[in-house]
C-alpha cells in the first residue's frame, strides 16, 4: 500500500508561492500515463523553466510537501492518486548538440524526439531507444533499454536540482547502474549528456527502422501499456515464463496480459489500478508455483490504493 503523507493546505500554498508554471489541483493522472490509469494528484504542476523548478523544489522541501516526478511510462498510479505535488516536465524539453558529438537533452524531452534529433544530425548510439516512448529523465532513473542497448551505454553526466534548489552536474561514472535501474541522488533530474558518434544519416536511419520494426512486430504498441511489467530473470525471459504457465491473454477487469507479448499488461477499456495489481499478483503467484521463479517488478507503482 502507498505511504500516507500528511500536510496542510497552507504548506501546499507556500510550496507553490511564486510558481510561474501551470498548476492543476485534484487533477486525474490517467491522462498523463501511458497505461491511462491513475487517481488524482493534490496538485499537478508543469514548471515553465529550470528556475521555476528550482524554486518549487526548494519551497516544497522547506514546507515538507512530498514531490513526485511523473514521466508517465513504466509507471502505475494507484486509484486514490498521489498526495502532494506531482511534477510534469513537459516544458523542459530542449535538446542541443555540443562539441565532440555530445548531445544534451533536458529531462522532459521525449525519447523519440531525442532519437529524431540524433538522426537529423547524423549521430549514432541512440538507435536502441527506437520505440521507447518515455522521457529522458525517466529513461535515466530506470536505465531504460532494450536487448539492443541501454541508457548507461551512452550517458556521460546528469544535471539535477538538489533539495536546496541548486543545479548540480554529476558524471555518470559516479552513478550506479543495474538492469532497469540507476541509483541517482535525490532530487529532480533536469537534463543529461550523451556521448554519441558521427555517422551517415542513411546508416542511423536504417538501424532505427530495423529496431522499430522489431518492436512493432513483438510488442502491443497500439494499446495503452506501461512497457515491460517484470524484469527478465537471469538467462530467462519473463514474457516466455508467463506464456509457459498459460497466462497469455489472462484478464482481470479491463487489464489484460497482452496476447502479443506475455510481459506486457494492456488497458483494453477502463482498467483500474486495482485490476492491474491483482493481475500482477496472479502472474507472480502462478509463475512461482509452476516454475519456482519469483518475478521482480520492473513497473513502478506510486500513490495510494
N, C-alpha and C positions, 0 to 999 in steps of 0.2 A: 504494500500500500504506500501511496505517496506520503512524503513527510509534510506534516501540518505546519504552516507558518502563521504567526500571529503578529499583526501590526495594525496600527490605526490609520484612519483616513488622513489625519494630519501628516503622518510620516510619508504617506504616498504623495500628498500635495507638495511637501517640502522637497521630496526627491525629484519631482517634476518641475520645480520652480525655475523659470527662465528657459525651459526646454523649448527649442525653436521648431523641432520636427513635428511630425504627425502623432497625435495621441488618440487612441480609441479605448474607451472604458467598457468593461464587460464584453469584450469582442470575442465571438466564437473563433476558435483557432483552426477549425476544419478546413477553411478555405486557404489556409497558409501551409498546409501539409500535403504531401503527395498521396497520402492514404485517404485524404478528405475526411478525416475523423478528428474530433477533439472538442472538448468543452471550452468555456470562455477563460480569457485572461483578465485579471483585475484591471490591468492596463497594458495594451499593446502599443509599443512606441516604435517609430521609424525615424531615427536621427537624420538630420539634414546633412551633416558632415561630421568629420572626426572631432572637431572642437565641441560640437553638440553632444557627441557620445562621451567625451571626456568629462564634461560637466555632469551628465546624467549618472555616470558610474560613481564619481566622487560623492555626489549627493545621496545616491541610493545607499551606498556603503555607510555613509555618515548617519543616515536615518534608519539603518538596519532593515531596509526593504529588499527582499530577495530579487535577484536578477537571473533571467534565463535567456540565452541567445537561441533563437529558433531558426535553424537553417531550412527546415521543412521536409527534408528527405531522411530516410532511415530513422524516423522517429515516430512514436505513437504517443499522442496526447490523450491522457485518460479523460473519462466522460465528465468529471466535475471540474475539469480545467486546471489552470495554473494560478497559484496565488503570487501576488507581487507584480513585478514588471517583466514583460516579455519583450525582448528586443529583436526587431527585424531589420537587417542591414541592407535593405534593397537599394538605398541611395548611396551606399559606399560600394560603388561598382566600377571604379576607374581602373584601367589597365594601361601600362606603358612599357615600352622596351627600353632597357638600359644597355650599358656597354657590355661587350663580351658575350652577347647572346643571352643576357639575363632578362627575364620578364618579371615585372612586378604587377600583382593584381590585388585589389582591395578585397576584403573578406566577403562582401556581398555580391561580388561578381559571380555569375553562374559559370559552372564548369564548361558547358557547351560554348559559351561566349569566349572564354579564355582559349579554348581549343581553336575556335574560328579565328581569333586574333593571331594565334601562332601560325596557323595555316597561311593567312594573308601575308605574314612577314617571313614565310619560308623557314620557320623554326620547328625543329623536330625534338621529340622527347615527351610530348604530352598526348600522343595518339592513344595511349592506353585508356584515356578518360572518355573516349567516344561512347556516347550513350549514358554516361553518368550525369544525372540531372541536377545535382546539388550545387551548393555554393563553395567557394574557395575555403572559407572559414570552416565549414562543416567537413570539407574534404581533408583539411589538415588534422582536425581533432580526432577523426576516425581513421586516419591513414587510408583514405579511400583508394580503391584499386580494383583490378580485375586479374584474371590469370595472366594478363599481358604486361602488368606493371602496377606500381602503386605510388602514392604521393611521396614517400621518402626517397624514391629514386631520383627525383628532380628538385626537391625542396632544399633551399640553401639557408633560409632565415625566415623568421616571422616577426611581425610588428604587433604589439598589443598595448591595450590601455590597462594600466595597473589600478589597484584599488584606490590609489591616491589621485587618479585621473591623469597620470603622466604617460607619455609614449615610451615604449622600450623595445629595442630590437634584440632578438635572441637568435644566435646561429643554430641551424638545425643540428649541428654536432652536439649541442647542449641538451637536446631533446631525446627522449627515449621512445623508440617505436617498437610495436609488435603487430601481429596480424589484426588489422582493422582497429588499431588503437595507437594513440600517441599521448604520451604524458607531457602535457603542456601546462606551464604555470598559469595560475589564475590571473586573469580576468577575462577580457574580451579581445579576441584576435581581430585586428583591423586590416591586415594585409600580409602578403607572403611573397618571397622572391624565389624564382625557379631558374635553375641552370639548364638551358636548352642548347641545341646545336644548330648550326646553319645547314640547310639542305635545299633541295629544289621544291617548288610548290607542288609539282607533279608527284614527287615521292611522298610527301606528307599527306597529300590528298588521297593517294592510293591506299596508304596504310590505314588512314582514318576510315575510309569507306569499307575496307575489309573488316576492320574491327567492329564497326557499327552494324554491318550486315550480320555478323556472327551473333551479336547481342539481340538483334531483332528476331533472328531465327530461333533463339533459345530462351528468350525471356518475355514475359507478358507486358510489354511496354505500353500497350494500348489501354490497359485497365489501371485504375488507381492502386498503387502499391508503394511500399517503402524500401524496395530493394531486398537484398538477402536478409532473411529473418534470423538465421542461425549461422554461426561461424563454422567453417569446414573443419571437422576433426582432423588430426594429423593423418596424412596419407589417405583421407577419405573425403567423400562429398556428402554434405548434409542433405542436398536435394535427392541424391541417389538412395540414401538411407530412408528418407521419408517415403519415397516411391516404393522402396523394397517392402515396407511394412503395410502397404496398401492404402496410404492416406492421400495420395494424389487426387485432388478434386473434392476432398472432405470439406464439409461446410458447417458452420455454426452461425445462425442468423444470416447476415449478408457478407460475412467474412469467409473466404474460401481459399483452400490450398490451390494454387494455380494448376490448371490441367496441362500447362505448358512446361512448368518448372516447379519441382517439389519444394524448393526453398523460398518460394515467394507466396505471400498471402495477399490476395486481391480483394478489393471492396467492390462487390458486384451490385451494390444498390445503396442502402443506407446503413451500413455496418456501424456498430458501436465499438468503442474500445474494449468493452467487456467481451464482445464476441471474439475479437482478435486474441485477447488474453486467454480466454477459455480454449480457443483453438491451439494456441501455443502450448498450453498445459497438456492438452490431449496428445499433441505431437511428441512432446518430450517424454511423457509417460509411456506411450506406445513404443517409441524407438528404444527407450531404456529397457523395457520389458523384453522386447524381441531381439535386440542386438547387443545389449549391455553397454551401449554408448550413451553417454549423457551429453546432450546437445547444449551448447552455450549460446546465449543470445548475442546476436550482432545488432539487432534492433534496439534502440534506446527508448525506454518508456519514461514519460515525465508527467507530473500533475497528480491529481487526486482521483481515486476510484469513486 
